[in-house]
């Protein structure tokens, strides 16, 4: 992982104040993004659906499910997006849904779409 990857991630992750790149202290931001990078590393992904996230705070948040394929494992991971300045930022990722990147699949191994 290089600095340009972290910068790109930081420009896509944030909240109502905008991308974290603009307000979070650099050392803290680097730590958080590195953890996310390790957990979210994948061979391929699919956006599977909007989650129908119900939010009553009036913030316009939306939920999206992503299916991540990694080392023969499939994880369905919910992402929460928030609108900011005419685009969407990733506000929250349920990293517990990804599984530990240092362990084998906790469930049935992945099969190709339409297979088996």
C-alpha positions as CSV (number, residue, x, y, z in Angstrom):
1,X,0.0,0.0,0.0
2,X,1.4,3.4,-0.9
3,X,0.5,6.9,0.1
4,X,-1.5,7.6,-3.1
5,X,-3.8,4.7,-2.1
6,X,-4.3,6.1,1.4
7,X,-5.0,9.5,0.0
8,X,-7.6,8.1,-2.4
9,X,-9.2,6.2,0.5
10,X,-9.2,9.3,2.7
11,X,-10.9,11.3,0.0
12,X,-13.8,8.7,-0.1
13,X,-14.3,8.2,3.6
14,X,-15.9,10.8,5.8
15,X,-19.1,12.3,7.1
16,X,-21.1,15.5,7.3
17,X,-17.8,17.5,7.7
18,X,-16.5,16.1,4.4
19,X,-13.7,13.7,3.6
20,X,-11.5,12.7,6.6
21,X,-8.5,13.8,4.6
22,X,-9.7,17.4,5.3
23,X,-10.0,17.2,9.1
24,X,-8.5,14.1,10.7
25,X,-5.0,14.2,12.2
26,X,-2.6,12.5,9.7
27,X,-1.2,9.8,12.0
28,X,-4.7,8.8,13.3
29,X,-6.0,8.8,9.7
30,X,-3.1,6.6,8.5
31,X,-3.8,4.0,11.3
32,X,-7.5,3.8,10.6
33,X,-7.1,3.6,6.8
34,X,-4.4,0.9,7.2
35,X,-6.8,-1.3,9.3
36,X,-9.6,-0.8,6.7
37,X,-7.2,-1.6,3.9
38,X,-6.1,-4.9,5.5
39,X,-9.7,-6.0,6.2
40,X,-11.1,-4.9,2.8
41,X,-8.3,-6.3,0.6
42,X,-10.0,-8.5,-2.0
43,X,-9.6,-10.2,-5.4
44,X,-12.9,-8.9,-6.6
45,X,-16.2,-7.4,-5.4
46,X,-19.8,-7.0,-6.4
47,X,-22.2,-4.3,-5.2
48,X,-25.2,-6.5,-4.5
49,X,-28.0,-4.2,-3.2
50,X,-29.1,-1.2,-1.3
51,X,-29.7,-2.3,2.2
52,X,-32.8,-0.2,2.8
53,X,-31.0,1.4,5.7
54,X,-33.6,3.3,7.7
55,X,-32.1,6.5,9.3
56,X,-34.2,9.0,11.2
57,X,-31.6,11.7,11.6
58,X,-32.5,13.4,8.3
59,X,-28.9,13.0,7.1
60,X,-29.9,11.2,3.9
61,X,-27.6,8.2,4.6
62,X,-27.9,5.1,2.4
63,X,-26.8,1.5,2.9
64,X,-25.1,-0.6,0.3
65,X,-24.1,-4.2,0.5
66,X,-20.8,-5.3,-1.1
67,X,-19.8,-8.9,-1.7
68,X,-16.0,-9.3,-1.3
69,X,-14.2,-12.3,-2.6
70,X,-10.9,-13.1,-0.9
71,X,-8.8,-16.3,-0.7
72,X,-11.8,-18.5,-1.6
73,X,-14.1,-16.7,0.9
74,X,-17.1,-14.6,0.3
75,X,-18.2,-11.9,2.7
76,X,-21.3,-9.7,2.4
77,X,-20.3,-6.3,3.9
78,X,-22.7,-3.4,4.7
79,X,-21.4,0.0,3.9
80,X,-23.1,3.2,5.0
81,X,-22.8,6.2,2.6
82,X,-23.5,9.9,3.4
83,X,-24.2,12.7,0.9
84,X,-21.6,15.4,0.8
85,X,-21.1,18.2,-1.7
86,X,-22.9,16.5,-4.5
87,X,-21.2,13.1,-4.0
88,X,-21.3,10.1,-1.6
89,X,-18.7,9.4,1.1
90,X,-18.3,6.1,2.9
91,X,-19.2,6.8,6.5
92,X,-19.3,3.3,8.0
93,X,-18.2,-0.2,7.2
94,X,-19.1,-3.2,9.2
95,X,-15.6,-4.7,9.3
96,X,-16.8,-7.6,11.5
97,X,-18.8,-8.9,8.5
98,X,-15.6,-9.2,6.5
99,X,-13.9,-11.8,8.9
100,X,-10.4,-11.8,10.1
101,X,-8.0,-11.5,7.2
102,X,-5.4,-13.6,9.0
103,X,-7.8,-16.6,9.3
104,X,-9.4,-19.1,7.0
105,X,-13.0,-18.8,5.9
106,X,-15.3,-19.1,8.9
107,X,-18.1,-20.6,6.7
108,X,-18.5,-22.5,3.4
109,X,-15.8,-21.7,0.8
110,X,-16.7,-19.4,-2.1
111,X,-18.1,-20.9,-5.3
112,X,-18.1,-19.1,-8.7
113,X,-21.4,-17.4,-9.6
114,X,-23.8,-20.0,-11.1
115,X,-21.6,-22.8,-9.9
116,X,-22.2,-25.7,-7.6
